Amino acid sequence: MAEAHSAVAFSFSVTHEGVNAHFDREVLNLIWLSGVRSWRKRLNRLMNNIRCGIYPASMSSLVVSVGTLTSLYYGGYDPTLGFIPLLQSHLPSGGLGKGLSVSIAGITIWSTTIFAVRNLLKLLFAYKGWMYEERGKGRNVSLFTRLWILGVKFMSGWNKPMLYSFQGSLPSLPLPSVSDTMTRYLRSVRPLMDDENFARMENLAQEFENGIGRKLQRYLFLKSWWSTNYVSDWWEEFVYLRGRSPLMVNSNFYGLDAILRYPTKSPAARAANVTYSCLMFRRAIERQELEPIMVQGLVPLCSWQYERVFNTNRIPGEETDRIQHLGDSTHVAVYHRGKYYRVPFIYKGRTLKPSELQIQFQRILDDEGTKPDNGEEKLAALTASDRTSWSKTRLQYFSKGINRTSLDVIEKAAFVLVFDDEEYHYDADDPSKLNHFARSMLHGKGYDRWFDKSFTVVIGKNGRMGFNSEHS
């Protein structure tokens, strides 16, 4: 692992002349800026959570509500029908108690209204009839759906939504009956079975519906009351995290560059621009500047999938894996010619520009003098093995010391960037080139992709790029 020089911010020594203290102003300044950045992100995250929690209202509406109620009450009119005097009887007498009672009443009325509106939105979003309406010119939409559209627009059109604004207003996943589940299951397997096997499957489905299925349905019904999605956490654990087969090929997926054109043939320049774009996208997620995906411009989809795009790693376990997501990360892990590098992208509280990132990446590409440490070149092959073996190896050899520190550099990175030593091409007359490109993004050489990471960006020698992504 390529290591950075260590810096000591403060040190002291004791001699016969007394105590001599030494400190590095620049390092202390960097520590201070790092702390300021961390607390600023926490404050912004708190404020964004508050804004999302009160959507579709805003904090200014609270001020207006309390101010209006105060003006009316001091003007001699009590719109709360005795609620303010009731509060005032339990508070100190005088102007202070009167002001507090009006403020508390205003906040209570405002909070109750927002709670009602958010639950009304949840009720509106539960309507599914709009999906079956005809579309296009000359098509007629039912009166009920038109009224529903007006209701959704009125309730959700007060302010511009943030990324997670609708999370608290999304309806729970509806729980189908056992009979409906069995009917859909039999319909799905019918094309795959002959008459004899299908008749046997019908009998098994009937036994399940009349037997253990009823008991399991009661468990699901109970869970559906406690969670908004009764299946997502079980699906993640039992379909993904408890799978013991290798992630490579079996679970991870890949993506390719635009095949017809790409902006530069310089791998360092392409990596710098891709990294900077990823970091800007990460910042947009953290600040919730992205708008939620809206179906037909009306119904929001769940935005939870954005939460773990960056700073995320899958940790192997003997029986089940776990997802490690960090609130922040200030570096990317880069792999080139068997060597790993830690490349920070934050300096003095700001994100490095693409030109600055390009200089760092170019130095990595030009690094011909250093050789990989023992076992470093094919370290990522461990993430391509079965999960139980990788878990035992990780526990035995990567629990402490330099191995643990080095592993943390990779696992706690925002994402992993790989520079390949081969070019990738697209030729309409030679499909094998695109096939080779796709296979390389899917599995590479088996030891040059960190399959546990949320995603690994791969840059070819000619500037083409792709990625490999962990599925859970």
Summary of the structure (lengths in Angstrom):
residues: 472
radius of gyration: 29.2
end to end distance: 27.8
largest distance: 98.0
contacts: 1297
relative contact order: 0.10
helix: 50%
strand: 12%
